[in-house]
C-alpha cells in the first residue's frame, strides 16, 4: 500500500501520526479557548473542531500505514 502524502513527513509514519495527533490536540485546545470567550465565536469553534477531527483522521491513517510496513 502506497503511503499518502500526509504520511511522508520524514518517511516515518509514526512521526507523522504524532505530528497530526499533536496538531489535532492543539486545534481542540484552541476550540476550548474560543468557547471560553463565548458569543460570536461559534463558527470559529466549529472550524477548529473540524480541523481537529481532520488531523486525528490523518493520525489514524499514518498509524495504520505504519503498522502495515
C-alpha atoms as an extended CHARMM CRD file, in Angstrom:
* protein
*
        69  EXT
         1         1  UNK       CA              0.0000000000        0.0000000000        0.0000000000  PROA      1               0.0000000000
         2         2  UNK       CA              1.4130000000        3.3870000000       -1.0030000000  PROA      2               0.0000000000
         3         3  UNK       CA              1.8480000000        5.9560000000        1.7320000000  PROA      3               0.0000000000
         4         4  UNK       CA             -0.3120000000        9.0490000000        1.4860000000  PROA      4               0.0000000000
         5         5  UNK       CA              1.2750000000       12.4620000000        1.1300000000  PROA      5               0.0000000000
         6         6  UNK       CA              0.3460000000       13.3570000000        4.7170000000  PROA      6               0.0000000000
         7         7  UNK       CA              2.2840000000       10.3330000000        5.9970000000  PROA      7               0.0000000000
         8         8  UNK       CA              5.5420000000       11.0060000000        4.1700000000  PROA      8               0.0000000000
         9         9  UNK       CA              6.9950000000       13.6100000000        6.5320000000  PROA      9               0.0000000000
        10        10  UNK       CA             10.4650000000       12.2410000000        7.1850000000  PROA      10              0.0000000000
        11        11  UNK       CA              9.3160000000        8.8660000000        5.7610000000  PROA      11              0.0000000000
        12        12  UNK       CA              8.3150000000        7.8470000000        9.2630000000  PROA      12              0.0000000000
        13        13  UNK       CA              4.6360000000        7.0310000000        9.6240000000  PROA      13              0.0000000000
        14        14  UNK       CA              4.9560000000        7.0510000000       13.4130000000  PROA      14              0.0000000000
        15        15  UNK       CA              6.4010000000       10.5650000000       13.4430000000  PROA      15              0.0000000000
        16        16  UNK       CA              3.6870000000       11.7040000000       11.0720000000  PROA      16              0.0000000000
        17        17  UNK       CA              0.9900000000       10.1930000000       13.2410000000  PROA      17              0.0000000000
        18        18  UNK       CA              2.3720000000       12.0060000000       16.2750000000  PROA      18              0.0000000000
        19        19  UNK       CA              2.5460000000       15.2500000000       14.2580000000  PROA      19              0.0000000000
        20        20  UNK       CA             -1.0990000000       15.0550000000       13.1460000000  PROA      20              0.0000000000
        21        21  UNK       CA             -2.2830000000       13.9670000000       16.5910000000  PROA      21              0.0000000000
        22        22  UNK       CA             -0.4280000000       16.8630000000       18.2480000000  PROA      22              0.0000000000
        23        23  UNK       CA             -1.8410000000       19.3220000000       15.7360000000  PROA      23              0.0000000000
        24        24  UNK       CA             -5.3320000000       17.9260000000       16.3530000000  PROA      24              0.0000000000
        25        25  UNK       CA             -4.9320000000       18.3230000000       20.1170000000  PROA      25              0.0000000000
        26        26  UNK       CA             -3.7460000000       21.9210000000       19.6690000000  PROA      26              0.0000000000
        27        27  UNK       CA             -6.7490000000       22.7320000000       17.4750000000  PROA      27              0.0000000000
        28        28  UNK       CA             -9.0580000000       21.1210000000       20.0120000000  PROA      28              0.0000000000
        29        29  UNK       CA             -7.4670000000       23.2220000000       22.7610000000  PROA      29              0.0000000000
        30        30  UNK       CA             -7.9190000000       26.3540000000       20.6680000000  PROA      30              0.0000000000
        31        31  UNK       CA            -11.5990000000       25.4670000000       20.2470000000  PROA      31              0.0000000000
        32        32  UNK       CA            -11.9610000000       25.2090000000       24.0340000000  PROA      32              0.0000000000
        33        33  UNK       CA            -10.2260000000       28.5810000000       24.3910000000  PROA      33              0.0000000000
        34        34  UNK       CA            -12.6130000000       30.1280000000       21.8920000000  PROA      34              0.0000000000
        35        35  UNK       CA            -15.5210000000       28.5330000000       23.7510000000  PROA      35              0.0000000000
        36        36  UNK       CA            -14.4430000000       30.3030000000       26.9340000000  PROA      36              0.0000000000
        37        37  UNK       CA            -14.6510000000       33.6240000000       25.0850000000  PROA      37              0.0000000000
        38        38  UNK       CA            -18.2790000000       32.7130000000       24.3480000000  PROA      38              0.0000000000
        39        39  UNK       CA            -20.5570000000       34.6110000000       21.9740000000  PROA      39              0.0000000000
        40        40  UNK       CA            -19.7660000000       35.2670000000       18.3430000000  PROA      40              0.0000000000
        41        41  UNK       CA            -17.1830000000       32.5240000000       18.0220000000  PROA      41              0.0000000000
        42        42  UNK       CA            -19.4470000000       29.6300000000       17.1060000000  PROA      42              0.0000000000
        43        43  UNK       CA            -18.1310000000       29.3690000000       13.5430000000  PROA      43              0.0000000000
        44        44  UNK       CA            -14.5330000000       29.5840000000       14.7670000000  PROA      44              0.0000000000
        45        45  UNK       CA            -15.1810000000       26.8400000000       17.3150000000  PROA      45              0.0000000000
        46        46  UNK       CA            -16.7900000000       24.5880000000       14.7060000000  PROA      46              0.0000000000
        47        47  UNK       CA            -13.9350000000       25.2320000000       12.2750000000  PROA      47              0.0000000000
        48        48  UNK       CA            -11.3220000000       24.4030000000       14.9000000000  PROA      48              0.0000000000
        49        49  UNK       CA            -13.1250000000       21.2200000000       15.8940000000  PROA      49              0.0000000000
        50        50  UNK       CA            -13.4190000000       20.1930000000       12.2430000000  PROA      50              0.0000000000
        51        51  UNK       CA             -9.6790000000       20.7750000000       11.8310000000  PROA      51              0.0000000000
        52        52  UNK       CA             -9.0390000000       18.7180000000       14.9510000000  PROA      52              0.0000000000
        53        53  UNK       CA            -11.1420000000       15.8630000000       13.5650000000  PROA      53              0.0000000000
        54        54  UNK       CA             -9.3390000000       16.0180000000       10.2100000000  PROA      54              0.0000000000
        55        55  UNK       CA             -5.9080000000       15.8900000000       11.8720000000  PROA      55              0.0000000000
        56        56  UNK       CA             -6.9810000000       12.9780000000       14.0550000000  PROA      56              0.0000000000
        57        57  UNK       CA             -8.0880000000       11.0670000000       10.9650000000  PROA      57              0.0000000000
        58        58  UNK       CA             -4.6800000000       11.6810000000        9.3500000000  PROA      58              0.0000000000
        59        59  UNK       CA             -3.0020000000       10.3950000000       12.5300000000  PROA      59              0.0000000000
        60        60  UNK       CA             -5.0680000000        7.1990000000       12.3450000000  PROA      60              0.0000000000
        61        61  UNK       CA             -4.1960000000        6.7110000000        8.6660000000  PROA      61              0.0000000000
        62        62  UNK       CA             -0.4990000000        7.1000000000        9.4390000000  PROA      62              0.0000000000
        63        63  UNK       CA             -0.7390000000        4.6620000000       12.3350000000  PROA      63              0.0000000000
        64        64  UNK       CA             -2.4250000000        2.0900000000       10.1020000000  PROA      64              0.0000000000
        65        65  UNK       CA              0.1780000000        2.5380000000        7.3700000000  PROA      65              0.0000000000
        66        66  UNK       CA              2.9790000000        2.2730000000        9.9100000000  PROA      66              0.0000000000
        67        67  UNK       CA              1.5130000000       -0.9920000000       11.2280000000  PROA      67              0.0000000000
        68        68  UNK       CA              1.3850000000       -2.4150000000        7.6960000000  PROA      68              0.0000000000
        69        69  UNK       CA              5.0820000000       -1.7620000000        6.9990000000  PROA      69              0.0000000000
